[in-house]
Amino acid sequence: MSYSSLSQHQNVQFPSELADVRGFEVRTRDDEKVGRVDDLICSPDGSIRYLDVDLGGFFNTRHVALPVGSAQVDRANDIVWV
């Protein structure tokens, strides 16, 4: 099974009923900043499975894949809570 980043697909239409969280800040329930959502990772059938989270920092170029089911979106404040 091959997964791909949503940004790899030029002509994709993002579903209007879902929040496009790319660029949203990722925070823990204790209100600690984790990073930012860099991209969305999709399964071959087009379902969004993971958030590609950039952990940030000048010398830290790490990314982690966060399962979508473990995240809660706050559209009003552009935050993904984990």
C-alpha positions in Angstrom: 0.0 0.0 0.0 1.5 3.3 -1.1 0.6 6.6 0.7 1.2 10.0 -0.8 1.2 13.6 0.3 -1.9 15.7 -0.7 0.5 18.4 -2.1 1.8 15.9 -4.7 -1.6 16.0 -6.4 -1.9 19.3 -8.3 -5.6 19.2 -9.2 -7.1 17.8 -6.0 -10.4 19.2 -4.8 -10.4 19.4 -1.0 -13.8 18.2 0.4 -15.7 21.3 1.7 -17.1 19.4 4.7 -13.5 18.8 6.0 -11.1 21.4 7.4 -8.0 21.9 5.4 -5.6 22.0 8.4 -2.4 22.6 6.5 -0.6 25.4 8.3 -2.6 24.9 11.5 -0.6 24.9 14.7 -0.5 21.5 16.6 -0.8 21.7 20.4 -1.2 19.2 23.2 -4.1 19.2 25.7 -1.6 20.9 28.1 -1.4 23.7 25.6 2.2 23.0 24.6 3.1 23.7 21.0 4.2 20.6 19.0 4.6 22.1 15.6 2.6 22.9 12.4 0.7 20.7 10.0 2.8 20.7 6.8 0.8 18.4 4.7 -1.8 15.6 4.7 -1.0 12.0 3.9 -3.5 10.0 1.8 -4.1 6.3 1.2 -4.4 5.1 -2.4 -8.2 5.4 -2.2 -7.8 9.2 -1.5 -8.7 9.0 2.2 -6.7 11.3 4.5 -5.0 9.1 7.0 -2.2 11.1 8.7 -1.2 14.7 9.3 2.4 15.4 8.4 3.5 17.6 11.3 6.7 19.7 11.1 8.1 19.8 14.6 9.8 23.2 13.8 12.8 24.8 15.1 15.8 26.2 13.2 17.9 23.1 13.6 15.1 20.6 13.8 13.9 19.4 10.4 11.9 16.4 11.8 8.4 15.6 10.7 6.1 13.1 12.3 3.0 11.4 10.9 0.0 11.9 13.3 -3.0 9.6 12.8 -6.1 11.8 11.9 -8.2 10.0 14.5 -6.0 11.3 17.3 -6.5 14.9 16.3 -9.3 17.4 17.1 -9.6 20.5 14.9 -10.3 24.0 16.3 -11.2 25.9 13.1 -11.9 29.2 14.9 -8.3 29.3 16.2 -6.5 27.3 13.5 -5.3 24.7 16.0 -5.1 20.9 15.9 -5.3 19.5 19.4 -3.6 16.1 20.2 
